[in-house]
Amino acid sequence: MTETHWDFLTGDTEKDQRNVRILLDSVEELYGPRTVADLMRSAVDRAIRVTGAERGILLLEGKDGELETAIARNADGSDLSLDELYSKTVVQQVWSSGEPKLMLDTADVHEADLTMSIVSLRLLSVMGVPMPAKGRNLGVLYVDSTAKVKEFTQSDFSVFQALGGLIALAVDNARLMAKEAEQERMKRELLVAQQIQQRLLPTDLPQPQGFEIAGLGRPCDEVSGDYYDVIPFGSEQLALVVGDVSGHGLGPAMLMATTRALLQAALLSRSEPAEVIRSVNVFLERDTPDNAFMSMFVGALDPAARTLQYVSAGHNPPLLYHPGGTLEELEKTGPVLGILSEAEYGLSEPRTLASGEVLILYTDGIYEAHDAANEMYGEPRFQDSFLRHAGSGASAADVIEGVLGDLEAFVGAQPLDDDVTCLVVRAL
């Protein structure tokens, strides 16, 4: 691909002054703040005015590497159909070679040497130039004229080539600015989403007599698809909740917020955890995208009776520490949420939480984290960490800090692969 031809000076003072003025005016017009679409319209209009053409077309490289018509305009300043006919042969020659193309007075060329589009459109003059910017060709700028309008001149062609370069740089710059603006908009939206999500998470967890409860979440992105909560419901009971939406980022975070609202509404009207989970699942199955689902653990803690019953909808098994140094896994009682509307969820038998026992609910991001050597933290390390901190007699909050501290020491500066959430209950 050749570089932009800036040598448009002819030695004719009057023409050269005109050409310089045209290009300076073009810079002023094309580099002002505007959308990419507005810029392209202005660029084609200016190409038409500069050359006296009847039509102008701007073609840009598409995602598949092929040229696509971005804008087509006529001399009246009106949009033309993107299917407007033009000399595709000239455009393709410019695109493939990177060289400008000028056809003057096609009426004097033997008809057999002309393309069908030039003949059928009765074009007298055709010009096409590449649009080089930062070492690559963005597309082709094309204008044409019929006999009733104007025949282009070599002076027109020289200025047109320089204009193609100016327009290419302007389009490239506008695209970059649009991309940066979109990134800034996304950052602002993520910040708002992050602030909203932080307000949705509990700040002061209930501390029922005979128990300590602590929770903590660490997102791998700005927002999290994990969820934890402790919600009073029924007759002096507390719902211990941890959930994990598949994936991470803004979409899962929105689904998490929806699930939180559904869960709290269900807890107000139902006192049995399995009914609560079934109700939430019906809504999620109806409204969740096909490629999304959510695991959830809902435990019903009765502080007065010191008992726990639970429903585990496909969630990774919580760990229960028993004094003496043993761990027990609490098994699933049903499938993940959002897949089968008729799914059944069982309720565990009530179990007594004895003094010194520690329960940890967590999401799988904690053991799926990797270090810089891409080694997974894994369940054995996580279980050993929990066993050590739970057995030390530490408070619920200190158990979480210790477990997450061990994880951080393992991964080092490596970013988390997934959101990490823990909820710990210690029986006093």
C-alpha positions in Angstrom: 0.0 0.0 0.0 1.4 3.4 -0.9 1.5 6.3 1.5 -0.9 9.2 1.1 0.0 11.5 -1.8 0.6 14.9 -0.3 2.3 16.3 -3.4 -0.7 18.2 -4.8 1.1 21.4 -5.7 1.1 22.1 -9.5 3.2 25.3 -9.7 0.1 27.2 -10.6 -0.2 29.8 -7.8 -3.9 30.2 -8.1 -4.6 26.5 -8.1 -2.1 25.7 -5.3 -3.6 28.4 -3.1 -7.0 26.9 -3.7 -5.8 23.4 -3.0 -4.1 24.4 0.3 -7.2 26.3 1.4 -9.4 23.2 0.6 -7.2 20.9 2.7 -6.9 23.4 5.6 -10.7 23.8 5.6 -11.0 20.0 5.5 -8.9 19.6 8.6 -11.0 22.2 10.5 -14.2 20.5 9.4 -13.2 16.9 9.9 -11.4 17.0 13.2 -14.1 18.7 15.3 -15.9 16.6 18.0 -18.6 14.5 16.4 -19.9 10.9 16.1 -18.3 8.6 13.6 -21.5 8.5 11.5 -21.6 12.4 11.4 -17.9 12.5 10.5 -18.4 10.1 7.6 -21.3 12.1 6.2 -19.2 15.3 6.4 -16.2 13.5 4.8 -18.2 12.3 1.8 -19.9 15.7 1.4 -16.5 17.4 1.4 -15.1 15.0 -1.2 -18.1 15.7 -3.4 -17.7 19.5 -3.0 -13.9 19.4 -3.5 -14.1 17.4 -6.7 -17.5 18.6 -8.1 -18.6 15.0 -8.2 -22.2 13.8 -8.5 -21.9 11.1 -5.9 -19.5 10.0 -3.2 -19.2 6.7 -1.4 -17.1 5.7 1.7 -16.3 2.0 2.0 -14.6 0.6 5.1 -13.2 -2.7 6.0 -15.7 -5.0 7.8 -15.1 -7.6 10.4 -14.6 -10.3 7.8 -11.9 -8.2 6.0 -14.2 -7.4 3.1 -15.2 -3.8 2.1 -18.6 -2.6 3.2 -20.4 0.6 2.2 -20.4 2.8 5.2 -22.1 5.9 3.7 -23.3 7.0 0.2 -24.2 10.6 -0.5 -25.2 12.7 -3.5 -24.3 16.3 -4.4 -27.6 17.5 -2.8 -26.3 16.4 0.6 -28.7 13.5 0.8 -28.1 9.9 1.9 -28.2 7.3 -0.9 -29.0 3.6 -0.4 -26.0 1.5 0.8 -26.8 -0.7 -2.1 -26.1 2.1 -4.6 -24.4 0.9 -7.7 -20.8 2.0 -8.4 -17.8 0.8 -10.2 -16.9 -2.1 -8.0 -13.9 -2.9 -10.3 -12.3 0.4 -9.6 -12.9 0.1 -5.9 -11.6 -3.4 -5.8 -8.4 -2.4 -7.7 -7.8 0.4 -5.2 -8.5 -1.8 -2.2 -6.3 -4.7 -3.3 -3.4 -2.6 -4.6 -3.5 0.3 -2.2 -3.0 2.5 -5.3 -5.3 5.4 -6.3 -7.3 5.0 -9.4 -8.5 7.7 -11.9 -10.5 7.1 -15.0 -11.0 10.2 -17.1 -13.4 10.7 -20.1 -14.6 7.1 -20.2 -16.6 8.0 -23.2 -13.4 7.9 -25.2 -12.5 4.4 -24.0 -13.6 1.4 -26.0 -16.8 0.0 -24.5 -15.3 -3.5 -24.3 -12.7 -2.2 -21.9 -15.2 -0.7 -19.5 -17.0 -2.5 -16.7 -20.7 -3.0 -16.9 -21.3 -0.6 -14.0 -19.5 2.2 -15.8 -21.4 1.6 -19.0 -24.8 1.2 -17.4 -24.4 4.2 -15.1 -23.0 6.3 -18.0 -20.1 7.5 -15.8 -17.7 9.9 -17.4 -15.1 10.1 -14.6 -14.4 7.8 -11.7 -11.9 8.3 -8.8 -11.0 6.0 -6.0 -8.3 6.4 -3.4 -7.1 4.3 -0.5 -7.6 5.5 3.1 -4.2 4.9 4.8 -3.9 5.5 8.6 -1.1 4.4 10.9 0.3 1.9 8.4 -2.9 0.2 7.3 -5.7 0.8 4.8 -9.1 1.5 6.4 -11.0 1.4 3.1 -11.7 3.3 -0.1 -13.0 6.8 -0.8 -14.9 6.9 -4.1 -16.5 9.6 -6.2 -17.9 9.5 -9.8 -19.5 11.9 -12.2 -21.7 11.6 -15.3 -21.2 13.5 -18.5 -23.9 16.0 -17.5 -22.0 17.1 -14.4 -18.2 17.2 -14.7 -15.1 15.5 -15.9 -12.5 15.3 -13.2 -9.0 16.9 -13.7 -5.6 15.8 -12.5 -5.7 18.7 -10.0 -8.9 17.3 -8.6 -7.3 13.9 -8.4 -4.2 15.2 -6.5 -6.4 17.0 -3.9 -8.7 14.0 -3.7 -5.8 11.7 -2.8 -4.7 14.1 0.0 -8.3 14.4 1.2 -8.5 10.6 1.4 -5.6 10.6 3.8 -7.1 13.3 5.9 -10.4 11.5 6.0 -8.7 8.2 7.0 -6.9 9.8 9.9 -10.1 11.6 11.0 -12.2 8.3 10.9 -9.5 6.4 12.7 -9.3 9.2 15.4 -13.1 9.3 15.7 -13.3 5.5 16.1 -10.6 5.7 18.8 -12.4 8.5 20.6 -15.7 6.6 20.4 -14.1 3.5 21.8 -12.6 5.4 24.7 -15.9 7.1 25.3 -17.6 3.7 25.4 -15.0 2.3 27.8 -15.5 5.3 30.1 -19.3 4.8 29.9 -18.8 1.1 30.8 -16.5 2.1 33.7 -19.1 4.5 35.0 -21.9 1.9 34.7 -19.7 -0.7 36.4 -18.9 1.7 39.2 -22.6 2.4 39.7 -23.4 -1.4 39.6 -20.6 -2.0 42.1 -22.0 0.6 44.5 -25.5 -0.8 44.2 -24.2 -4.3 44.8 -22.2 -3.3 47.8 -25.4 -1.8 49.3 -27.2 -5.1 48.7 -24.7 -7.1 50.7 -25.4 -7.2 54.5 -23.3 -4.9 56.6 -24.2 -6.0 60.1 -25.0 -9.7 60.3 -27.3 -10.9 63.1 -25.4 -12.3 66.1 -27.9 -14.7 67.8 -27.3 -15.8 71.3 -25.0 -18.8 71.3 -23.5 -18.2 67.8 -21.1 -16.0 65.9 -21.7 -15.3 62.2 -19.3 -13.6 59.8 -19.4 -13.2 56.0 -17.1 -11.8 53.3 -17.0 -11.6 49.5 -14.2 -10.7 47.1 -15.1 -10.3 43.5 -12.6 -11.1 40.7 -14.1 -8.2 38.6 -15.7 -4.9 39.5 -19.0 -6.7 40.3 -19.7 -10.2 41.6 -22.1 -13.1 40.7 -21.7 -14.4 44.3 -24.2 -13.7 47.0 -24.4 -14.2 50.8 -26.8 -13.1 53.4 -28.3 -13.9 56.8 -32.1 -13.2 56.8 -34.5 -13.4 59.7 -37.6 -15.4 58.7 -40.4 -17.6 60.2 -40.5 -17.9 63.9 -37.1 -16.6 65.2 -35.1 -18.4 62.5 -32.3 -17.2 60.4 -31.8 -18.1 56.7 -28.1 -18.7 56.0 -27.6 -18.1 52.3 -24.8 -18.4 49.9 -25.3 -18.4 46.1 -23.1 -18.5 43.0 -24.2 -17.5 39.5 -22.4 -19.1 36.6 -19.7 -16.9 35.1 -18.7 -13.5 36.5 -19.1 -9.8 35.5 -22.1 -7.5 35.0 -24.6 -10.1 33.7 -24.2 -12.6 36.6 -24.2 -9.6 39.0 -27.6 -8.5 37.7 -28.9 -12.1 38.0 -27.6 -12.3 41.5 -29.5 -9.1 42.4 -32.7 -10.5 40.9 -32.3 -13.8 42.9 -31.7 -11.8 46.1 -35.0 -10.0 45.6 -36.8 -13.3 44.8 -35.4 -15.1 47.8 -36.3 -12.3 50.2 -39.9 -12.2 48.9 -40.2 -16.0 49.1 -38.9 -16.0 52.7 -41.6 -13.5 53.7 -44.4 -15.8 52.5 -42.9 -19.3 53.2 -41.4 -20.8 56.3 -39.9 -24.0 54.8 -36.6 -23.7 53.0 -37.4 -26.3 50.3 -40.5 -24.4 49.3 -38.5 -21.2 49.2 -36.0 -22.7 46.8 -38.6 -24.3 44.6 -40.3 -20.9 44.3 -37.1 -19.1 43.4 -36.2 -21.8 40.8 -39.5 -21.4 39.0 -38.9 -17.7 38.4 -35.2 -18.2 37.4 -36.0 -21.0 35.0 -38.5 -18.8 33.2 -36.3 -15.7 33.1 -32.7 -16.9 33.1 -30.8 -17.2 29.8 -30.1 -20.7 28.5 -26.4 -20.6 29.3 -26.8 -19.3 32.9 -27.7 -21.0 36.1 -27.2 -20.6 39.9 -26.2 -22.8 42.8 -27.5 -21.9 46.2 -27.4 -23.1 49.8 -30.2 -22.0 52.2 -29.8 -23.1 55.8 -32.5 -22.6 58.4 -30.8 -21.9 61.7 -32.9 -22.0 64.9 -30.7 -20.4 67.5 -33.0 -21.3 70.4 -33.1 -25.0 69.5 -29.5 -24.8 68.2 -30.6 -26.8 65.1 -29.8 -26.4 61.4 -31.8 -27.7 58.4 -30.8 -26.9 54.9 -31.5 -27.1 51.2 -28.5 -27.2 48.8 -29.4 -26.5 45.2 -26.4 -27.9 43.4 -24.0 -25.9 45.7 -20.6 -27.1 46.5 -20.7 -28.9 49.9 -20.4 -26.7 53.0 -17.9 -27.9 55.6 -18.8 -28.5 59.2 -15.9 -28.7 61.7 -16.3 -30.9 64.7 -14.2 -30.4 67.8 -11.5 -33.0 67.8 -10.3 -32.2 64.3 -12.8 -33.8 61.8 -14.6 -32.2 58.9 -18.0 -33.2 57.5 -19.4 -32.3 54.1 -23.1 -31.3 53.8 -24.4 -32.9 50.7 -26.6 -31.5 47.9 -30.3 -32.0 48.1 -31.3 -30.9 44.6 -30.0 -29.6 41.2 -28.8 -26.0 40.4 -31.4 -23.3 39.9 -32.7 -22.0 36.6 -32.5 -25.2 34.6 -35.6 -27.3 35.3 -38.8 -25.7 36.4 -40.1 -28.9 37.9 -36.9 -29.7 39.9 -37.4 -31.2 43.3 -35.4 -30.0 46.4 -35.2 -32.0 49.6 -34.8 -30.7 53.1 -32.2 -32.2 55.3 -32.9 -33.6 58.7 -32.5 -31.2 61.6 -29.1 -31.4 63.2 -27.9 -29.9 66.5 -24.9 -27.6 66.4 -22.7 -28.4 69.4 -20.4 -25.9 71.1 -17.2 -25.5 69.2 -18.6 -26.6 65.8 -17.9 -24.3 62.9 -19.8 -24.2 59.6 -18.3 -22.6 56.5 -20.4 -21.9 53.4 -18.4 -20.9 50.4 -18.3 -20.6 46.6 -16.1 -22.6 44.4 -13.9 -19.6 43.4 -11.9 -20.2 46.6 -10.5 -23.6 45.6 -10.5 -22.9 41.8 -8.0 -20.1 42.2 -4.6 -20.4 40.5 -1.1 -19.2 41.4 1.4 -17.7 38.9 2.5 -21.2 37.8 -1.2 -22.0 37.0 -1.4 -24.5 39.9 -4.9 -24.7 41.3 -5.4 -24.0 45.0 -7.7 -27.1 45.2 -10.0 -28.5 47.8 -7.4 -30.2 50.0 -5.5 -27.0 50.6 -8.8 -25.2 51.3 -10.0 -27.9 53.7 -6.7 -28.0 55.5 -6.8 -24.2 55.9 -10.3 -24.3 57.3 -9.5 -27.2 59.6 -6.5 -25.3 61.1 -8.3 -22.0 61.7 -11.6 -23.5 62.9 -9.7 -25.7 65.3 -7.7 -22.8 66.8 -10.7 -21.5 68.6 -10.7 -18.3 66.5 -13.8 -16.2 66.1 -16.0 -16.6 63.0 -14.5 -13.4 61.5 -11.0 -14.5 62.2 -11.7 -17.9 60.6 -12.7 -16.1 57.4 -9.7 -13.8 57.5 -7.4 -16.8 58.1 -8.8 -18.8 55.3 -8.7 -16.0 52.8 -5.3 -15.0 54.0 -4.0 -18.5 53.1 -5.6 -18.2 49.7 -4.0 -14.9 49.1 -0.6 -16.2 50.1 -0.9 -19.0 47.6 -2.1 -17.0 44.6 0.3 -14.0 45.3 -0.2 -11.2 42.8 -2.2 -13.5 40.4 -5.8 -12.2 39.9 -8.6 -14.4 41.1 -10.2 -16.6 38.5 -13.7 -16.3 40.0 -15.5 -14.5 42.7 -14.8 -15.8 46.3 -17.4 -15.7 49.1 -17.5 -17.2 52.6 -20.0 -17.3 55.4 -18.9 -18.8 58.7 -21.1 -19.7 61.7 -19.5 -20.7 65.0 -21.4 -22.4 67.7 -20.3 -21.0 71.1 
